[in-house]
Amino acid sequence: DDAVATQLAVRHLVQLGHTKIGFVLGPKDHVPSRRKFEAAERELARAGLEFDPSRVVRSLYSLESGQAAASRLLQTGVTGIVCASDPLALGVIRAVRRAGLQVPQDVSVVGYDDSALMGCVEPPLTTVRQPIEPMGRMVMELLTQQIAGETIPPEEFLFEPELVVRSSTGPVATE
């Protein structure tokens, strides 16, 4: 559930005192990215924060794209960045460091997926975990039913994500 995932990430940053939150999302025509964008707008409004379109960068899902996106976001004064994937988040961390800043002391970063080894990078990445095992089981069940000739209704299945807090997020720096 991409909307819940974004809600979890934004709420986490808001609870840490962040008010200038940026987003690195996938292309506009990508359905999960569209859902994350809409959820970001809703969650910022719920927190009483302004949604600033200049703090949203669309990109491809790569470390290099994350780095380029973060370079643009840092110019807007963001203190927290929510990313649509873990590789994007790693690119964001690289850009923050190249700008002479530190994660999380100057900029907090949240990824998405909880890819393998995200607890082993420096700093360990706060991310929203997708429940891959239950998702895989559901796909296998549906595939087995299709192979057996059963009609599968065209419905969407949403799985509950989980925020995994590590060391890439922290309280907003006081001036």
QUIBEL-V175991 format. One record per pair of residues at least 24 apart in sequence whose C-alpha atoms are under 6 Angstrom apart, sorted by the first residue. I is the first residue (numbers start at 1). GAP is how many residues later the second one is. D is the distance in Angstrom with one decimal. If there is no record, write none. Layout:
i,gap,d
I,GAP,D
I,GAP,D
This chain:
i,gap,d
1,157,5.1
1,158,5.5
1,159,6.0
2,34,5.7
3,32,5.7
3,33,5.4
3,36,5.1
5,156,5.8
6,30,5.7
7,36,6.0
16,155,4.5
17,155,5.4
18,154,5.5
20,58,4.7
20,59,5.7
21,57,5.4
21,59,4.8
21,60,5.6
22,33,4.6
22,34,5.8
22,56,5.9
22,59,4.6
23,33,4.7
23,58,5.5
23,59,4.9
23,60,5.8
24,33,5.0
24,34,6.0
24,59,4.7
25,33,4.9
25,59,5.1
26,32,5.2
26,33,5.0
26,34,5.6
27,31,5.5
27,32,5.9
62,25,5.5
62,26,5.5
63,24,4.9
63,25,5.0
63,27,6.0
63,28,4.2
64,27,5.8
66,25,4.3
66,26,5.1
67,24,4.1
67,25,4.8
67,28,5.0
70,25,6.0
79,28,4.5
80,27,5.2
80,28,4.5
80,29,5.8
81,28,5.0
82,28,4.9
83,27,6.0
83,28,4.9
84,28,5.5
85,26,5.3
85,27,4.3
86,25,4.6
86,26,5.2
103,65,5.8
104,64,5.1
104,65,5.0
104,66,5.4
108,60,5.7
108,61,4.3
109,59,5.5
109,60,5.8
123,44,5.6
123,45,5.5
124,42,5.6
124,43,5.2
125,41,5.6
125,43,5.1
126,38,5.6
126,39,4.6
126,40,4.5
126,42,5.5
127,37,5.4
128,34,5.5
128,35,4.4
128,36,5.8
129,32,5.6
129,33,5.1
130,31,5.0
